[in-house]
């Protein structure tokens, strides 16, 4: 699976997005405390956090017996770059379609 695929897979789940947003907003936290703000078990939260870690969107840091997760948003630049390039392609296609449409409307052919 490519890095971009991992990012989209991680971000496709609303629970993971919510956990990522919470880490971004409130800073590093443990799975136990994150689970207290959801209907999920601690184990389910850990599983979602692991998907974020594998996608590079979170980083675990062990402090004694506790593991705190920190959001790492830098990989989102890859998503933004892909979306920007995809958008450029669609912009070019739309411009060509508009040009053909104008020619057809004016009665001219290519």
C-alpha positions in Angstrom: 0.0 0.0 0.0 1.4 3.4 -0.9 1.8 6.2 1.6 -1.1 8.1 0.0 -3.3 5.0 0.2 -2.4 4.6 3.9 -3.3 8.3 4.5 -6.6 8.0 2.8 -7.4 4.7 4.5 -6.6 6.3 7.9 -8.6 9.4 7.2 -11.6 7.5 5.7 -12.8 6.4 9.1 -14.8 9.1 11.0 -13.5 7.8 14.4 -9.9 8.1 13.4 -10.5 11.6 12.0 -12.2 12.5 15.3 -9.2 11.1 17.3 -6.7 12.9 15.0 -8.7 16.2 15.4 -8.7 15.8 19.1 -5.0 15.2 19.2 -4.4 18.3 17.0 -6.7 20.5 19.1 -5.8 19.3 22.6 -2.3 18.0 22.2 -0.8 14.6 23.2 -2.9 12.2 25.1 -3.3 8.6 26.1 -5.6 6.0 24.7 -7.3 5.7 28.1 -8.1 9.4 28.3 -9.2 9.6 24.6 -11.5 6.6 25.2 -13.2 8.5 28.0 -14.5 11.0 25.5 -16.1 8.3 23.2 -18.3 5.3 23.4 -15.3 3.1 22.4 -13.3 0.9 24.6 -9.7 1.7 25.2 -8.7 -1.3 23.1 -10.7 0.1 20.1 -9.1 3.5 20.5 -5.7 1.9 20.5 -6.5 0.1 17.3 -7.6 3.3 15.6 -4.5 5.1 16.9 -2.3 2.4 15.5 -3.9 3.0 12.0 -3.0 6.7 12.5 0.6 5.8 13.5 1.0 3.5 10.5 -0.2 6.3 8.2 2.3 8.7 9.9 -0.4 10.9 11.3 0.4 10.1 15.0 3.4 9.2 17.0 3.4 7.2 20.2 5.8 8.2 23.0 6.2 5.9 26.0 6.6 7.6 29.4 7.0 4.9 32.0 3.9 2.7 31.7 2.0 5.3 29.8 1.9 5.8 26.0 1.0 9.3 24.8 0.0 9.9 21.2 0.9 13.1 19.4 -0.7 14.2 16.1 1.8 14.6 13.3 0.0 16.5 10.5 3.0 16.8 8.2 1.9 13.9 6.0 -1.3 15.7 5.1 0.9 17.8 2.7 1.0 14.6 0.5 -2.8 14.6 0.4 -3.0 18.3 -0.4 -0.4 17.9 -3.2 -2.4 15.0 -4.7 -5.7 16.9 -4.5 -4.1 20.0 -6.0 -2.7 18.0 -9.0 -6.0 16.2 -9.5 -7.8 19.5 -9.4 -5.5 20.9 -12.1 -6.4 18.0 -14.3 -10.1 18.6 -13.9 -9.6 22.3 -14.5 -7.9 21.6 -17.8 -10.7 19.1 -18.8 -13.4 21.6 -17.8 -11.7 24.4 -19.8 -11.6 22.2 -22.9 -15.2 21.3 -22.5 -16.2 24.9 -22.1 -14.2 25.8 -25.3 -16.0 23.0 -27.3 -19.3 24.1 -25.9 -18.8 27.7 -26.9 -17.7 26.6 -30.4 -20.8 24.4 -30.8 -23.0 27.2 -29.5 -21.7 29.6 -32.0 -22.2 27.1 -34.9 -18.5 26.5 -35.6 -16.8 23.2 -35.7 -13.2 22.3 -34.7 
